[in-house]
């Protein structure tokens, strides 16, 4: 159940990155945010798959300076221990 939830979170993170950047790869702060979300994975296999997806997105999506600023603001407040709460999701950019 948690693995399915993490997949949803990772898809949401990828969509957030894509939304913030149009059709361009997460680099810099956006990539760092993606990797931080991967750290929330429950095991090393899920984490590795997540990191691979983040790397694939990096080659596909290029954020603007504004996007990077948004991601940078989210990186510090994003905490895996809080990600299951609404406030935690907002802090990680996973909710509106």
C-alpha positions as CSV (number, residue, x, y, z in Angstrom):
1,X,0.0,0.0,0.0
2,X,2.8,2.4,0.9
3,X,4.6,1.6,-2.4
4,X,1.5,2.5,-4.4
5,X,1.2,5.8,-2.4
6,X,4.9,6.6,-3.1
7,X,4.4,6.0,-6.8
8,X,1.5,8.4,-6.7
9,X,3.7,11.0,-4.9
10,X,6.5,10.5,-7.4
11,X,4.1,10.9,-10.4
12,X,2.8,14.0,-8.7
13,X,6.3,15.3,-8.3
14,X,7.1,14.6,-11.9
15,X,3.9,16.3,-12.9
16,X,4.7,19.3,-10.7
17,X,8.1,19.5,-12.3
18,X,6.5,19.2,-15.8
19,X,3.9,21.8,-14.9
20,X,6.4,24.2,-13.6
21,X,8.6,23.8,-16.6
22,X,6.3,23.1,-19.5
23,X,8.0,20.5,-21.7
24,X,11.5,21.1,-20.9
25,X,14.1,18.4,-17.4
26,X,14.4,19.1,-13.9
27,X,17.9,20.5,-13.1
28,X,19.2,22.4,-10.2
29,X,16.7,23.0,-7.4
30,X,13.9,21.1,-9.3
31,X,16.1,18.1,-9.7
32,X,17.1,18.4,-6.0
33,X,13.5,18.4,-5.0
34,X,12.8,15.3,-7.1
35,X,15.7,13.5,-5.5
36,X,14.6,14.6,-2.1
37,X,11.1,13.1,-2.8
38,X,12.9,9.9,-3.9
39,X,14.5,9.8,-0.5
40,X,11.0,9.3,0.9
41,X,10.8,5.9,-0.8
42,X,10.3,3.0,1.6
43,X,13.1,0.8,0.2
44,X,16.3,1.0,-1.9
45,X,14.6,-0.5,-5.0
46,X,11.8,2.1,-5.0
47,X,14.4,4.9,-4.4
48,X,16.6,3.7,-7.3
49,X,13.6,3.5,-9.6
50,X,12.6,7.0,-8.5
51,X,16.1,8.4,-9.1
52,X,16.1,6.8,-12.6
53,X,12.8,8.5,-13.4
54,X,14.1,11.8,-12.1
55,X,17.2,11.5,-14.4
56,X,14.9,10.7,-17.3
57,X,12.8,13.8,-16.6
58,X,16.0,15.9,-16.4
59,X,16.7,15.2,-20.0
60,X,13.1,16.0,-21.0
61,X,12.2,19.1,-18.9
62,X,14.2,22.3,-18.5
63,X,12.9,24.7,-15.8
64,X,12.9,28.5,-16.1
65,X,14.6,30.7,-13.5
66,X,11.1,31.2,-12.0
67,X,10.6,27.4,-11.8
68,X,14.0,27.0,-10.1
69,X,13.1,29.6,-7.6
70,X,9.8,27.8,-6.7
71,X,11.6,24.5,-6.4
72,X,14.3,26.1,-4.3
73,X,11.7,27.4,-1.9
74,X,10.2,23.9,-1.6
75,X,13.5,21.9,-1.1
76,X,14.2,23.1,2.4
77,X,10.6,22.7,3.7
78,X,10.0,19.3,2.2
79,X,10.3,16.6,4.9
80,X,9.6,12.9,4.4
81,X,8.3,12.6,8.0
82,X,5.6,15.1,7.2
83,X,4.7,14.1,3.6
84,X,1.6,12.1,4.7
85,X,0.0,15.3,6.1
86,X,-1.7,18.1,4.1
87,X,0.9,20.6,5.4
88,X,3.7,18.2,4.4
89,X,2.4,17.8,0.9
90,X,2.1,21.5,0.5
91,X,5.7,21.9,1.8
92,X,6.9,19.5,-0.9
93,X,4.9,21.0,-3.7
94,X,2.6,18.0,-3.9
95,X,-0.7,19.9,-3.3
96,X,-2.1,23.2,-4.3
